[in-house]
């Protein structure tokens, strides 16, 4: 399903001092999605810049919107040397791809640097316009809902419980691709941060494709686990229960019994094996709408923040901890 992603950079606030001579900052913003990058004008000598940029437009497929986050980089302009990085924001576009979802993400997002932490905030508006595409060979699972809860959400009823779904994605760890090169800690951290985000999105899309093959429309009890210490590189596994859900017309409606492909069920238990890994999704700046990815803890050696839907939802990620997942 082809579409158009539109981004507007409005303003920044509480930026750090990058020019010691003036105690101010000459800030500008790079907006990147896929291989396309746009830049705002440089706002001179201010810690609270007002860019009010034009709309930056990206022509994309919805499978790319599912896999990749929108990457926003705030920098300090230097005339006679390399521009200095202030921080980044990663925004997950997936919450805008549901037919029932809002079409806009907007608000203030913390600017995160893997070395210095939070370094101010940036006001961003993101819109997505999708066009109908009946191509049955496309690799998109757009429209499948993901819920991290271990029970059917209250505003839905289960029509059919299709069964357990799982998927695995493996990639080389960029941390070890720098061995023969000169690299900075920030470059290494950001490379791993971005890869974790891409793997999380790809995994969720592949799980969604399996659900569509089962003729379902949702995943309940969705869980992602990352392994950063194995010999295979970065490994991420996702599990969940494929369902067909109907949204209740009124809050007073009661949940009826759901039908299973194998037998009628008086209840709606989730086909979900016990998990002994650590819960995960990755982090940088990215956000979470209802059941979006990155709503759970996972083990990562680089602390980051991720936003998936709403600026008010900030999810800190613990470092290298293993624990049983807790229901949200």
Buried (B, 14 or more C-beta within 10 A) or exposed (E): BBBBBBBBBBBBBEBBEBBEEEEBBBBBBBBBBBEEEBBBBBBBEBBBBEBEBEEBBBEBBBBBBBBBBBBBBBBBBEEEEEBBBBBBBBBBBBBBBBEEBBEEBBBBBBBBBBEEEBBBBBBBBBBBEBEEBEEEEBEBBBBBBBBBBBBBBEEBBBBBBBBBBBBEBEBEBBBEBEEEEEBEEEBBBBBBBBBBBBBBBBBBBBBBBBBBEBEBBBBBBBBBBBBBEEEEBBBBBBBBBBBBBEEBEEEEEEBEEBBBEEEEBEEBEBBBEEBEBBBBBBBBBBBBBBBBBBBBBBBBEBBBBBBBBBBEBBBEBBEEEEEEBEEE
